[in-house]
Amino acid sequence: MHETVRQAISFGLVGVLNTAIGFGTIVLAQTVFGLPPVVANILGYAAGLTNSFLMNRAVTFRGAGRDSATVARFLLAFVIAYGANLAVLLTLLALRPEAALAWQAVAMVVYTGLFFVISKVYVFRVAP
């Protein structure tokens, strides 16, 4: 299997795990610990993002990015990908607000694709 294809599949599977961890954390924080929804959301996303970094570094990109700047590059990649997600979502909602759930899916594809590309070429790049 071509390495980029393997990485893309791994990135997607890690994303599924991140979603489960993030949502599980949100549910636990709200239902067991009684935290407000916004606090629970922040904790959930922090847990998912932490898992994303660790699993993608170890599994998807096989240990690349062990320098101290990798975390900063990862967070920057997240901000860029999430910004693109939000821009796409808001643009599509302005055109057809009744299709909000469909637009969420489109925006998620943009986020995932962009985050993968930035992660591959910038965050976890392998020095020549």
C-alpha positions as CSV (number, residue, x, y, z in Angstrom):
1,M,0.0,0.0,0.0
2,H,1.3,3.4,-0.9
3,E,2.6,5.2,2.3
4,T,0.3,8.3,1.8
5,V,-2.8,6.0,1.5
6,R,-1.8,4.1,4.6
7,Q,-1.3,7.5,6.4
8,A,-4.7,8.8,5.3
9,I,-6.5,5.7,6.5
10,S,-4.6,5.8,9.8
11,F,-5.4,9.5,10.2
12,G,-9.1,8.7,9.6
13,L,-9.1,5.9,12.1
14,V,-7.4,8.0,14.7
15,G,-10.0,10.7,14.0
16,V,-12.8,8.2,14.8
17,L,-11.0,7.3,18.1
18,N,-10.6,11.1,18.9
19,T,-14.3,11.6,18.4
20,A,-15.1,8.8,20.8
21,I,-12.7,10.1,23.4
22,G,-13.8,13.7,23.0
23,F,-17.5,12.8,23.2
24,G,-17.0,10.3,26.0
25,T,-15.2,13.0,28.0
26,I,-18.0,15.5,27.3
27,V,-20.6,13.0,28.5
28,L,-18.6,12.0,31.6
29,A,-17.8,15.7,32.5
30,Q,-21.5,16.7,32.2
31,T,-23.3,13.6,33.7
32,V,-20.8,12.4,36.3
33,F,-19.1,15.5,37.3
34,G,-21.9,18.0,36.7
35,L,-19.7,20.4,34.7
36,P,-21.4,23.0,32.5
37,P,-21.7,22.2,28.8
38,V,-19.0,24.7,27.7
39,V,-16.5,23.4,30.2
40,A,-17.3,19.8,29.2
41,N,-16.9,20.7,25.6
42,I,-13.5,22.3,26.2
43,L,-12.3,19.2,28.1
44,G,-13.6,16.9,25.4
45,Y,-11.9,18.7,22.6
46,A,-8.7,18.9,24.7
47,A,-8.8,15.1,25.3
48,G,-9.5,14.4,21.6
49,L,-6.8,16.8,20.4
50,T,-4.2,15.3,22.8
51,N,-5.0,11.8,21.6
52,S,-4.9,13.0,18.0
53,F,-1.4,14.4,18.5
54,L,0.0,11.3,20.3
55,M,-1.6,8.7,18.0
56,N,-0.8,10.5,14.8
57,R,2.8,11.0,15.8
58,A,3.2,7.4,16.9
59,V,1.1,5.5,14.4
60,T,0.1,7.6,11.4
61,F,3.5,9.3,10.9
62,R,5.5,6.6,12.7
63,G,7.4,8.6,15.3
64,A,8.1,11.7,13.1
65,G,8.1,15.1,14.8
66,R,9.8,14.4,18.1
67,D,11.2,18.0,18.3
68,S,9.7,20.5,20.7
69,A,8.3,22.6,17.9
70,T,6.0,19.8,16.7
71,V,3.3,20.6,19.3
72,A,3.2,24.2,18.2
73,R,3.0,23.2,14.5
74,F,0.2,20.7,15.4
75,L,-1.9,23.4,17.2
76,L,-1.4,25.8,14.3
77,A,-2.5,23.1,11.9
78,F,-5.6,22.5,14.0
79,V,-6.4,26.2,14.0
80,I,-6.0,26.5,10.3
81,A,-8.1,23.4,9.6
82,Y,-10.8,24.4,12.0
83,G,-10.8,27.9,10.5
84,A,-11.3,26.5,7.1
85,N,-14.1,24.2,8.5
86,L,-15.9,27.2,10.0
87,A,-15.4,29.3,6.8
88,V,-16.9,26.6,4.6
89,L,-19.8,26.0,7.0
90,L,-20.7,29.7,7.4
91,T,-20.5,30.2,3.6
92,L,-22.7,27.3,2.8
93,L,-25.2,28.2,5.6
94,A,-25.5,31.7,4.1
95,L,-26.5,30.1,0.7
96,R,-28.9,27.4,2.0
97,P,-29.4,27.4,5.8
98,E,-32.0,24.6,5.6
99,A,-29.2,22.2,4.6
100,A,-27.2,22.7,7.8
101,L,-26.5,19.1,8.5
102,A,-25.3,18.4,5.0
103,W,-23.0,21.5,5.3
104,Q,-21.6,20.2,8.6
105,A,-20.5,17.0,6.7
106,V,-19.0,19.0,3.9
107,A,-17.1,21.2,6.4
108,M,-15.9,18.1,8.3
109,V,-14.4,16.7,5.0
110,V,-12.6,20.0,4.4
111,Y,-11.3,20.0,8.0
112,T,-10.1,16.4,7.9
113,G,-8.5,16.7,4.5
114,L,-6.7,19.9,5.2
115,F,-5.6,18.8,8.7
116,F,-4.1,15.6,7.1
117,V,-2.2,17.5,4.4
118,I,-0.8,20.0,6.9
119,S,0.1,17.3,9.3
120,K,1.9,15.3,6.6
121,V,3.8,18.1,5.0
122,Y,4.4,20.5,7.9
123,V,3.6,19.1,11.4
124,F,5.2,15.6,11.2
125,R,7.5,16.2,8.3
126,V,10.5,14.0,8.1
127,A,13.8,15.8,7.6
128,P,15.7,14.7,4.5
